[in-house]
Amino acid sequence: MKPNRDEVRAQILVVDDDPTAATATSSLLLELGYAVTVAHGWTDALRAFDPGSTDLVLMDAVMPNVDGLKLTRLLREQSASYVPMVFLTGLTSKEVREQCINAGADDFLTKPVDRLELRVRLKAMLRIRALTKALEVKSREFEHAARTDSLTGVGNRRVFDERIAVEISRATRHHRPLALLMFDLDRFKAVNDQFGHMAGDQLLALFGQVLRDQLRVTDVPCRYGGEEFMIIAPETTADQARVLAERVRREFARSTVDGPAGPQTVSVGIAGTDMIDAPPDRETLVLAADAALYQAKGRGRDRVEVGGTSPTQR
């Protein structure tokens, strides 16, 4: 019986230092419809093992230098996902079987391999592999949802709180610049009052899209609250952050010309570690960016300011 469609696509890595045994095993797997890669030693196995596409490893339990027991540990460390490990062994003692399981093996087959038993065991292991991959995908989706602002598609406050601490620590440790940019959509309350909350939501979603399109890969955009957004910009001085902020400001103004609420603007306040004398911390950066934003608002909105005084109620 041939494997089903999912099993046909399964990629199996065969590891055996005996070329004759490896050829016999791989031939049997090819007959069953699997895709097969063969490695004749532990170094070849480490090179051939693909954490993303290898679905199962079928290896000899006893090999010179690094045997299957040690190789399993090495592959487990390299794995990005759960990959079943099945041992082939000519030894049948209970002690050897226990060693196999303790080393991380999921199952074992006794040599010479019976074709039917091989097919049944692999079918069960690959079913576990498929279910685990599906669960991992769901887990990543849930994690992404928990860290993403659903309206704007950028990071939420949780992401900001986590990343600002990480980036401040990195910047301090390596003596590298770090900039924090605070954006506030101008007269946003008037948009909600005049055009309705749906128009306001569309405007927020549009700004999130502008951020995702205009920022660099290293930048971390987050919705800070309401119509306020933060960008954590590693390896960025205050002057470099100004260039980035101006690009976002201009693109947002251009993108809203034909929108439901008409042309809209955004004000930006920037704090840079290169502009602060004291060792940077979260509170210092946030207050400095907020003060700069207050200056931008007071000087007519639709502008970028660096530095500033203590913030007051906007």
N, C-alpha and C positions, 0 to 999 in steps of 0.2 A: 504493500500500500504506500502511495506517495504521500508526503506531508501536505497539509493544507497550505493556502496561499501565504499566510504569515510565516510558516515554517520554511517554505521554499526560499524566502528572502533572508532567512537567518544566516548570519555569518559565523562560522565555527573555526576557531583556531586550534589546530592539532599540534601538540608539543611532544616530541619523542626523539631521543637521541639515536634511535635505531632506524635508519632509513627504510629498511624493509618493512618494519612494523608501522612506521608512519605512512608509507605508501599504501599498505593494506587498509589501514584505518581510513585514510582520506578517500580511497577508492570506494569503500563501503558508504561513506557519507555522501559522496557525489552520486552514487546509485540511488540514494534515498532523496536526492534533490536539493541538498544543502550547498551553500557556497562555502568553500574551504580554503584556508590558508595554513601552510605547514611550516613549522619551525623545528629545527633539529637540536636546539640547545636553549639555555635560559637567556643568553644575550639576544639570540634571534627572536625569542618569544617576546621579550620586552620591546624590541623594535617593531614586531609585527602586531602587537596588541594595540588596538585602537579603542580608547575609552568610549568613543561615541558610537562605533558601528559593530564592534565585536559583541556577539550575542551569547556566546558560550565558549568555554575553554575546555578542551578534552586533552588531558596530559598524562604522560607516564609518571607514576608516583616515585620511581627510582631512576635518577639520572646523575651522572658525575658532576662534581663541583657544586652546583646548586640543584638539588633534587626538587621534585614536585611540591614537597611540603614547604620549602623555602620560597619557591617561585610563586606559589599561591599568595603568600604574604606580600611579596613584591607587587604582584598584579592588583591585589586588593588596595594597596596604597595608591596605585596609579589610576584605579577605576574612578570614573566620574559618576557612574551609576552602578546598580546591582548587576553583576554578570555571573551566571552560574559557573561553577568550576566542578568538573567531573574527572575523577582519577581513573586511570587504567593501571591495574596492578596484577602481577602474577602471584602475589602473596595473599593468602586467605585468612591469616590469623586475625583474631578479634583485636589484638593489640595494634596491628597495622591499620585496621579499619578505624579504630578510635583515633589514631594519630592523624589519619586523613581528615576526619571531621574536625578535630581540634585545630588543624592547620587552616581550616576555612573551606574545605571541600564541601560541596553540597550533596555529592553522591559519588559512588565508585562502581566500576565494572571490572570483573575479573577477566584476565586474558586466558585463552583467546576469546575475543568478543563475539557474542552471539548476535546475529543480525537483528532478530526480533527484539531481544532484550535491549539492544542499543537504540532501536527506533522508539520503543516504549519509554525508556528513561529520558531520552532527549526530548521527546514530545512533552513529558511532564515538566522538565526543566525549562523549556522554552515557553511553556504556558505561564510559568511563574515569572519568567523574564518579561513577557508581554504585559502581564498584570502589574508588575512593579513599575514598568516604564509608564503605564497609564496613570498610576497613582502619583508618580513623580511629576508628570505633566500637570495634573490637577493641583498638586501641592505648590508648584511654581506659579500657577495661575492665581491661587488663593493668596500667596505671598505678594504677588504683583498688585493684586486688587487692594490688599491691606496697606500698601505703600504708595498708592497712586491716587491723586485727586480725580474722581470720576468725571467731573465736569471739564477740567482743563487738560487732563492727560499728563500733567507734570507731577513731581513728587509732592507728597502731603507734608503736614507739619512733623509727623514722625520721622520722615526722611531728613528733613532739615535738622531736627534735633540731633539725630545720629551723625550726620555727615559733617556738621559744623564742628563738632567736638573732634572728629577724626582729622579733619583738614587743619584745624588750628594746631593740634598736636604735631602733625607732620610738618607744617610750616615752621613751627618753633624748633623742632628737633633738627631740621636740615637747613635752617636759616634761609628759607625761601619765602617769596612774597605770596600773600593771599588777599583777595579782595572779596568784599560782600556788597552786593548791589540790591537795593530795596526799590521796588517799583510800586507805584500807586496810580490806578486809573483815575484820571481827573474827572471831577464832577460825576462820579458814578451814580450817586444817589439820585441826581437829576434825571439820569437815563432811566432808572427804574421808575421814578415818579411819572415821567412824561410818556415813556414808551412801554412800560410794563416790565415785569421781572423776566419774562421770556427773552426780551431784547437784551436785558442785562446779562442773562446767562449766555446768550449768543456772543456777547462782547467778551466775557470772561473766557469762553471756549476759544474764541479767535486769538486772544492774547496768548493763551497757552500754546496754540499752534505756532504763533510767531516766535515764541521762545524756543520751541523744539526745532524750528527751521533755521533760526539764526545763531544758535549757540554752538560752541565747540563741543567735541565729545567729552572733554574733561570737565565742562561746566555742569553744575547741578542746579537745575531750576526747581523751585518748590512754591506751592501756594501757601503763603504764610497765614492768611486769614482774610475773609471778605474779598476785597479787591486789591489786596496787597500780595506781592510776590517777592521772593528772594532768589538771588542767584549766587551760589557759592562758586567762586572762580579761583581755583588753585593756580600757582605759578603765574600770578597776574598782579601787576602793580596797579596803583590807583589810576595812573594815566592810561594804562592799557585797558582798564575796566571802563574808563570814560568812552573810549573808542567803541567798545562792545555795547555799552548802554546807548550811545547815539545811534548805532545801527538798528538796535531793537526799537528805539523811539521813532525813528523815521519810518521803519517798515510798518509799525503798528498804525501810524497816522495814514500811510498810504493804503493799508488794507481796509480801513474803516470808511473810506470815502463814499463807497456805494452801499454801506451797511444800513440796517433798518433805523439806526439812531443817527445816521450822518457821521461826518468826520469826528474822530475822537483822539484824545491825546493822553500821554502818560508822563508822570514826573518820576525822576530817579535820584536817589541819594546813594553815594558810594563811600564805603570805608575801606581803606587799604592798610595792611600791616606796615607798609613802608611809610605811612603818614602818621603812625602812632608811636610815641616815644616809649610808653610802658609796654611790658610783655603783653601780647594780645590774649584776650579771652573772649568768650562768647558775649558777655554783657557789654564789654567795651566796644566790640565791633558792631553789635546791633544798635546800641545807643548812638554811635557815631554815624552809622548809615541813616538812622531815623532822623538825627539832627540835620544831616545834609538834605534829606528828603523834605523836611520842614522848610529849609531855605529855598529849595526848588519851588515849593508851593507858594511861598511868600513872594518870590520874585517873578510871579506870573504864570507858573505851571508850564507844562510842556518843555521841560528843560532838565539838564543833568547838573548836579552839584556834587563836589567832593569835599568831605570834611563838614564841619558845622558846629553849631552850639547845642546845648542841651535841648532835647525836644520838648515842645509844649503841645497842648491839645490842638490837633488839626481840625 
